[in-house]
């Protein structure tokens, strides 16, 4: 997971939109910390934040709600909904 987020943060760019699909993921506290770090780096560089795909009612959606990350990031229930938001 660490290598994934390091690669991701090193490639943040205003030239593209990023959608991260967490539909089948399991998040650790380290992953949540990395997501927060991703947010800080994006803001520091005036880059759009990634959109997350997180199905409604699941444990990751609840985690995003409890930590209020759902207010920081754009969260969509499906990949199609996230893609539609780019249009």
URNOR-V703645 format. One record per backbone hydrogen bond with DSSP energy under -0.5 kcal/mol. NH is the residue of the N-H (numbers start at 1). CO is the residue of the C=O. E is the energy in kcal/mol with one decimal. If there is no record, write none. Layout:
BEGIN
((NH;CO;E) (NH;CO;E))
END
This chain:
BEGIN
((5;1;-2.2) (6;2;-2.3) (7;3;-2.4) (8;4;-2.2) (9;5;-2.8) (10;6;-1.7) (11;7;-0.7) (11;8;-0.9) (12;9;-0.8) (16;13;-1.1) (20;51;-3.2) (21;19;-0.6) (22;20;-0.8) (22;53;-2.6) (25;22;-1.4) (32;28;-2.0) (33;29;-2.2) (34;30;-2.1) (35;31;-2.2) (36;32;-2.2) (37;33;-2.2) (38;34;-2.6) (39;35;-2.0) (40;36;-2.1) (41;37;-2.6) (42;38;-2.4) (43;39;-2.5) (44;40;-2.3) (45;41;-1.2) (46;43;-1.5) (47;42;-2.8) (51;18;-2.9) (52;74;-3.0) (53;20;-2.6) (54;52;-0.7) (54;76;-2.8) (58;55;-1.2) (62;58;-2.1) (63;59;-2.2) (64;60;-2.5) (65;61;-2.1) (66;62;-2.8) (67;63;-2.4) (68;65;-0.6) (69;64;-1.3) (70;64;-1.6) (71;68;-1.4) (72;68;-0.5) (72;69;-0.6) (73;69;-2.8) (74;50;-0.7) (75;73;-0.6) (76;52;-3.0) (82;78;-1.8) (83;79;-2.7) (84;80;-2.8) (85;81;-1.4) (86;83;-1.6) (87;84;-1.2))
END
